[in-house]
Amino acid sequence: MNALRWIRYTVWAAIAILTGAMLYLLLSPEKDTGTGVAAIGGPFELTAHDGSRVSAASLAGKPYALFFGFTHCPDVCPTSMMEITNDLVALGTAAKDFRVYFVTVDPARDTAALLKDYVGSFDTRIVGLVPKDEAELATMARMFRAIYRRVETPSSYTMDHTASIYLMDAKGQFFGTLDSKETPAVRQAKLRRLLARG
């Protein structure tokens, strides 16, 4: 088995495990806030790939999507970014002001310049976000109940990470997720409901 195939198997197995862990966290009764809304999200402020600062406060009043990934990801990240690019195009002008934030879980390699090139391969509404350090990344991941970890490979390393795209409403509350196993129609219906909520 060549190294690339080994990495792919490892990444897909990790995704299955992380998805199960995320579902457990989302459905865990001790995390219930009593509002019927999962306690996902919170205040954050990260640097965008263009050098500007993006915060939960600056996003108030606007629904958005958020994804944890990294630019060296062989399969999951580019697939997810291409799918949401296609979804945004399909939604047309209804999604013209919608933004997708790609938070790197690999700030050691993913500089702002690299993220700019990476997200530039997809839709212009996708913005790369770089945590300033591991502590900022860990805090952000905890707020979104995202999981990530470094996995050594024969030649370097890869990152296991939560593969869902988080949807947040205009109040900054968790709305739901997009999953690569869903059909375009299902994903786009979720996005339409989110945008209609305002």
VOBA-1610 file (N, C-alpha, C; in pm, whole numbers, padded with zeros to 5 digits, always signed):
BEGIN
Met+00085-00118+00000Met+00000+00000+00000Met+00090+00124+00000Asn+00068+00212-00097Asn+00155+00330-00102Asn+00115+00430+00007Ala+00205+00528+00028Ala+00185+00623+00138Ala+00058+00705+00122Leu+00025+00747-00001Leu-00095+00828-00023Leu-00221+00750+00012Arg-00224+00623-00027Arg-00342+00541+00005Arg-00354+00523+00156Trp-00240+00503+00224Trp-00240+00489+00369Trp-00294+00615+00435Ile-00250+00730+00385Ile-00299+00857+00441Ile-00448+00870+00420Arg-00496+00836+00300Arg-00641+00847+00273Arg-00722+00757+00366Tyr-00678+00631+00383Tyr-00749+00541+00472Tyr-00750+00595+00615Thr-00635+00646+00657Thr-00624+00702+00792Thr-00719+00819+00810Val-00721+00910+00712Val-00806+01029+00720Val-00953+00990+00723Trp-00995+00899+00635Trp-01137+00861+00632Trp-01178+00786+00759Ala-01089+00703+00813Ala-01121+00635+00939Ala-01133+00737+01052Ala-01043+00834+01052Ala-01048+00937+01155Ala-01176+01019+01144Ile-01218+01047+01021Ile-01341+01124+01001Ile-01460+01050+01059Ala-01464+00919+01037Ala-01575+00841+01092Ala-01575+00849+01245Ile-01458+00837+01305Ile-01448+00843+01451Ile-01486+00982+01502Leu-01432+01085+01435Leu-01460+01222+01479Leu-01607+01259+01462Thr-01668+01209+01354Thr-01811+01237+01334Thr-01893+01173+01445Gly-01856+01049+01482Gly-01926+00985+01593Gly-01908+01061+01723Ala-01784+01106+01747Ala-01758+01183+01868Ala-01836+01314+01869Met-01844+01378+01753Met-01918+01505+01745Met-02067+01482+01772Leu-02122+01374+01714Leu-02264+01344+01739Leu-02287+01317+01888Tyr-02194+01246+01950Tyr-02207+01221+02093Tyr-02210+01352+02171Leu-02117+01442+02137Leu-02112+01570+02208Leu-02238+01653+02183Leu-02286+01650+02059Leu-02406+01728+02027Leu-02529+01675+02100Leu-02537+01544+02116Leu-02657+01484+02173Leu-02644+01451+02321Ser-02528+01478+02378Ser-02504+01446+02519Ser-02598+01527+02609Pro-02677+01460+02695Pro-02776+01532+02776Pro-02716+01634+02872Glu-02594+01608+02923Glu-02538+01704+03018Glu-02499+01835+02951Lys-02498+01840+02818Lys-02466+01963+02747Lys-02591+02043+02711Asp-02706+01992+02747Asp-02831+02059+02711Asp-02841+02195+02778Thr-02871+02298+02698Thr-02883+02433+02753Thr-03025+02465+02795Gly-03120+02376+02765Gly-03258+02400+02800Gly-03331+02487+02699Thr-03262+02526+02593Thr-03324+02612+02492Thr-03362+02535+02367Gly-03319+02409+02357Gly-03341+02333+02235Gly-03235+02362+02130Val-03140+02449+02162Val-03032+02483+02071Val-02902+02432+02130Ala-02825+02357+02050Ala-02698+02305+02099Ala-02605+02421+02135Ala-02531+02403+02243Ala-02438+02507+02289Ala-02309+02499+02208Ile-02316+02545+02085Ile-02202+02544+01994Ile-02178+02687+01950Gly-02051+02728+01954Gly-02015+02864+01914Gly-01987+02949+02036Gly-01954+03073+02012Gly-01921+03165+02119Gly-01833+03276+02067Pro-01786+03363+02157Pro-01705+03476+02112Pro-01568+03430+02063Phe-01526+03483+01949Phe-01394+03452+01896Phe-01346+03571+01814Glu-01217+03575+01791Glu-01157+03675+01703Glu-01030+03616+01644Leu-01029+03598+01512Leu-00914+03540+01442Leu-00872+03631+01327Thr-00752+03608+01278Thr-00702+03687+01165Thr-00741+03620+01033Ala-00800+03699+00944Ala-00837+03648+00812Ala-00714+03645+00721His-00727+03574+00609His-00613+03559+00519His-00568+03692+00458Asp-00654+03795+00463Asp-00615+03927+00410Asp-00559+04019+00519Gly-00542+03965+00639Gly-00486+04044+00749Gly-00589+04112+00837Ser-00714+04115+00796Ser-00819+04176+00878Ser-00855+04083+00993Arg-00927+04136+01090Arg-00971+04054+01203Arg-01119+04022+01186Val-01154+03898+01211Val-01293+03853+01203Val-01332+03804+01342Ser-01441+03856+01393Ser-01487+03817+01526Ser-01634+03780+01523Ala-01677+03708+01625Ala-01818+03676+01638Ala-01900+03805+01644Ala-01846+03907+01709Ala-01917+04035+01719Ala-01931+04101+01583Ser-01827+04093+01501Ser-01834+04157+01368Ser-01929+04082+01275Leu-01961+03957+01308Leu-02052+03878+01226Leu-02196+03887+01273Ala-02220+03957+01382Ala-02356+03970+01435Ala-02449+04025+01328Gly-02564+03962+01316Gly-02663+04006+01218Gly-02649+03938+01084Lys-02548+03850+01069Lys-02525+03782+00941Lys-02509+03632+00966Pro-02588+03549+00897Pro-02563+03405+00908Pro-02431+03372+00837Tyr-02366+03267+00882Tyr-02240+03228+00819Tyr-02215+03079+00842Ala-02116+03027+00771Ala-02073+02887+00789Ala-01929+02886+00834Leu-01891+02780+00905Leu-01754+02771+00956Leu-01707+02627+00945Phe-01585+02610+00897Phe-01528+02477+00875Phe-01387+02472+00932Phe-01354+02365+01002Phe-01218+02345+01052Phe-01146+02250+00958Gly-01033+02295+00902Gly-00959+02211+00809Gly-00815+02257+00796Phe-00746+02212+00691Phe-00608+02255+00670Phe-00573+02238+00522Thr-00479+02316+00476Thr-00451+02324+00332Thr-00383+02199+00277His-00316+02121+00361His-00249+01999+00313His-00343+01878+00316Cys-00467+01899+00347Cys-00566+01791+00354Cys-00582+01727+00216Pro-00567+01594+00206Pro-00571+01532+00074Pro-00710+01518+00012Asp-00813+01501+00094Asp-00945+01470+00038Asp-01059+01554+00094Val-01077+01548+00225Val-01197+01601+00289Val-01213+01751+00269Cys-01108+01826+00296Cys-01119+01972+00288Cys-01148+02022+00146Pro-01070+01979+00046Pro-01102+02027-00088Pro-01240+01982-00136Thr-01280+01862-00095Thr-01414+01815-00134Thr-01522+01902-00070Ser-01508+01928+00060Ser-01607+02011+00130Ser-01613+02152+00073Met-01496+02211+00044Met-01493+02347-00010Met-01552+02353-00151Met-01529+02249-00232Met-01588+02246-00366Met-01739+02228-00357Glu-01785+02144-00264Glu-01929+02124-00249Glu-01999+02252-00206Ile-01943+02323-00108Ile-02010+02445-00064Ile-01998+02554-00170Thr-01889+02554-00246Thr-01880+02646-00359Thr-01994+02622-00456Asn-02017+02496-00490Asn-02127+02461-00581Asn-02262+02499-00521Asp-02278+02480-00390Asp-02404+02516-00324Asp-02428+02667-00331Leu-02325+02745-00307Leu-02340+02891-00311Leu-02375+02938-00452Val-02311+02879-00550Val-02343+02915-00689Val-02488+02880-00721Ala-02532+02762-00675Ala-02669+02719-00700Ala-02772+02810-00634Leu-02737+02868-00518Leu-02830+02957-00448Leu-02838+03096-00511Gly-02745+03129-00595Gly-02749+03257-00668Gly-02743+03377-00577Thr-02820+03478-00611Thr-02814+03605-00538Thr-02861+03594-00393Ala-02937+03489-00360Ala-02982+03471-00221Ala-02864+03456-00126Ala-02750+03406-00178Ala-02633+03383-00093Ala-02518+03479-00125Lys-02550+03592-00189Lys-02442+03682-00233Lys-02363+03739-00116Asp-02424+03757+00000Asp-02354+03813+00116Asp-02316+03707+00220Phe-02342+03581+00189Phe-02311+03472+00282Phe-02161+03445+00279Arg-02102+03416+00395Arg-01959+03388+00404Arg-01936+03252+00469Val-01832+03186+00420Val-01786+03059+00476Val-01646+03083+00531Tyr-01623+03050+00657Tyr-01494+03072+00721Tyr-01422+02938+00738Phe-01303+02931+00679Phe-01219+02811+00683Phe-01112+02832+00790Val-01130+02770+00906Val-01037+02786+01018Val-00931+02676+01010Thr-00805+02714+00994Thr-00701+02612+00986Thr-00676+02548+01122Val-00663+02415+01120Val-00623+02341+01240Val-00473+02311+01235Asp-00405+02370+01138Asp-00262+02348+01119Asp-00189+02482+01105Pro-00199+02569+01208Pro-00139+02702+01196Pro+00013+02700+01182Ala+00078+02588+01216Ala+00223+02579+01200Ala+00263+02585+01053Arg+00179+02530+00965Arg+00210+02532+00821Arg+00124+02631+00744Asp+00001+02652+00790Asp-00094+02734+00713Asp-00079+02882+00746Thr+00007+02948+00673Thr+00022+03093+00688Thr-00096+03163+00622Ala-00111+03292+00648Ala-00217+03369+00584Ala-00202+03365+00432Ala-00078+03374+00382Ala-00055+03373+00237Ala-00095+03239+00177Leu-00062+03130+00245Leu-00100+02998+00194Leu-00251+02979+00196Leu-00315+03025+00304Leu-00461+03017+00311Leu-00527+03099+00202Lys-00471+03216+00173Lys-00527+03300+00067Lys-00524+03228-00066Asp-00412+03164-00098Asp-00402+03088-00223Asp-00500+02971-00222Tyr-00510+02904-00109Tyr-00596+02785-00099Tyr-00743+02820-00119Val-00794+02914-00040Val-00936+02948-00052Val-00964+03018-00185Gly-00861+03079-00244Gly-00878+03142-00375Gly-00908+03043-00485Ser-00886+02914-00459Ser-00918+02810-00557Ser-01066+02778-00558Phe-01139+02833-00464Phe-01281+02803-00452Phe-01362+02932-00469Asp-01466+02950-00394Asp-01552+03068-00407Asp-01492+03187-00333Thr-01513+03306-00385Thr-01459+03427-00321Thr-01525+03455-00186Arg-01637+03389-00157Arg-01704+03407-00028Arg-01644+03321+00083Ile-01544+03241+00049Ile-01475+03159+00149Ile-01353+03236+00198Val-01345+03251+00330Val-01239+03331+00393Val-01157+03241+00484Gly-01026+03243+00466Gly-00937+03165+00553Gly-00912+03238+00683Leu-00916+03167+00795Leu-00888+03224+00927Leu-00771+03150+00992Val-00678+03229+01049Val-00558+03173+01110Val-00555+03206+01259Pro-00560+03104+01346Pro-00540+03131+01489Pro-00396+03177+01512Lys-00375+03266+01609Lys-00240+03318+01633Lys-00150+03214+01697Asp-00210+03118+01768Asp-00129+03015+01832Asp-00219+02895+01865Glu-00157+02793+01921Glu-00228+02670+01954Glu-00338+02695+02059Ala-00313+02784+02153Ala-00412+02812+02257Ala-00539+02873+02196Glu-00522+02967+02103Glu-00638+03029+02039Glu-00716+02926+01958Leu-00645+02838+01888Leu-00711+02732+01811Leu-00787+02639+01905Ala-00725+02598+02015Ala-00789+02506+02108Ala-00916+02567+02168Thr-00911+02695+02201Thr-01028+02764+02255Thr-01141+02767+02154Met-01108+02802+02031Met-01208+02808+01924Met-01269+02670+01901Ala-01185+02569+01893Ala-01234+02433+01868Ala-01327+02388+01981Arg-01291+02419+02106Arg-01378+02382+02219Arg-01515+02447+02208Met-01518+02573+02170Met-01646+02644+02159Met-01737+02581+02053Phe-01675+02529+01948Phe-01753+02468+01840Phe-01759+02316+01851Arg-01703+02264+01962Arg-01698+02119+01983Arg-01633+02048+01865Ala-01536+02111+01808Ala-01460+02052+01697Ala-01342+01974+01754Ile-01305+01869+01685Ile-01196+01784+01727Ile-01087+01789+01621Tyr-00963+01796+01664Tyr-00851+01789+01570Tyr-00731+01730+01643Arg-00644+01665+01569Arg-00521+01613+01627Arg-00420+01585+01517Arg-00295+01601+01552Arg-00186+01574+01459Arg-00160+01423+01454Val-00141+01371+01332Val-00111+01230+01312Val+00016+01219+01228Glu+00116+01156+01283Glu+00243+01140+01210Glu+00225+01043+01093Thr+00290+01073+00982Thr+00292+00987+00864Thr+00437+00950+00835Pro+00461+00856+00744Pro+00600+00818+00715Pro+00689+00935+00671Ser+00630+01032+00601Ser+00713+01141+00550Ser+00694+01274+00621Ser+00581+01292+00692Ser+00553+01421+00755Ser+00444+01401+00860Tyr+00334+01472+00846Tyr+00219+01453+00933Tyr+00094+01501+00862Thr-00019+01456+00911Thr-00148+01504+00864Thr-00229+01543+00987Met-00349+01593+00965Met-00435+01635+01076Met-00570+01565+01065Asp-00610+01497+01171Asp-00748+01450+01182Asp-00831+01568+01230His-00952+01581+01179His-01035+01693+01222His-01182+01667+01195Thr-01267+01738+01264Thr-01411+01732+01240Thr-01437+01775+01096Ala-01521+01699+01027Ala-01542+01724+00885Ala-01670+01799+00852Ser-01753+01825+00951Ser-01880+01895+00925Ser-01858+02044+00907Ile-01946+02106+00829Ile-01948+02252+00816Ile-02057+02303+00910Tyr-02019+02390+01003Tyr-02114+02445+01100Tyr-02191+02561+01037Leu-02320+02562+01059Leu-02404+02674+01013Leu-02448+02754+01136Met-02424+02883+01131Met-02457+02972+01242Met-02556+03077+01193Asp-02658+03106+01272Asp-02757+03204+01229Asp-02711+03346+01261Ala-02795+03442+01227Ala-02759+03583+01243Ala-02741+03624+01389Lys-02793+03544+01483Lys-02774+03573+01625Lys-02650+03503+01681Gly-02577+03434+01594Gly-02460+03362+01638Gly-02492+03229+01703Gln-02617+03182+01683Gln-02657+03054+01741Gln-02639+02943+01639Phe-02608+02825+01689Phe-02590+02707+01605Phe-02721+02673+01535Phe-02714+02656+01402Phe-02832+02625+01323Phe-02833+02480+01278Gly-02717+02424+01251Gly-02706+02288+01201Gly-02572+02267+01134Thr-02560+02157+01061Thr-02435+02128+00990Thr-02464+02087+00846Leu-02361+02099+00765Leu-02362+02041+00631Leu-02264+01924+00635Asp-02301+01817+00567Asp-02219+01696+00566Asp-02196+01654+00422Ser-02076+01606+00394Ser-02043+01566+00256Ser-02123+01446+00209Lys-02184+01373+00303Lys-02266+01258+00262Lys-02406+01301+00217Glu-02442+01426+00242Glu-02574+01476+00202Glu-02574+01511+00053Thr-02691+01503-00005Thr-02704+01541-00146Thr-02700+01694-00157Pro-02666+01745-00275Pro-02670+01890-00294Pro-02807+01949-00259Ala-02914+01879-00292Ala-03048+01930-00263Ala-03069+01948-00113Val-03023+01852-00032Val-03039+01861+00113Val-02955+01976+00168Arg-02829+01985+00125Arg-02743+02093+00173Arg-02800+02229+00137Gln-02844+02243+00013Gln-02895+02373-00033Gln-03027+02409+00036Ala-03107+02310+00068Ala-03231+02338+00143Ala-03198+02392+00282Lys-03096+02334+00346Lys-03054+02385+00477Lys-03006+02529+00467Leu-02926+02556+00365Leu-02875+02692+00347Leu-02988+02790+00320Arg-03087+02750+00242Arg-03202+02838+00215Arg-03278+02870+00343Arg-03297+02767+00429Arg-03367+02789+00556Arg-03286+02885+00644Leu-03155+02866+00647Leu-03070+02954+00727Leu-03078+03098+00676Leu-03068+03115+00546Leu-03074+03251+00488Leu-03211+03313+00508Ala-03317+03233+00501Ala-03452+03286+00520Ala-03473+03331+00665Arg-03405+03268+00758Arg-03418+03307+00899Arg-03359+03448+00921Gly-03263+03484+00836Gly-03205+03619+00844Gly-03091+03629+00939
//
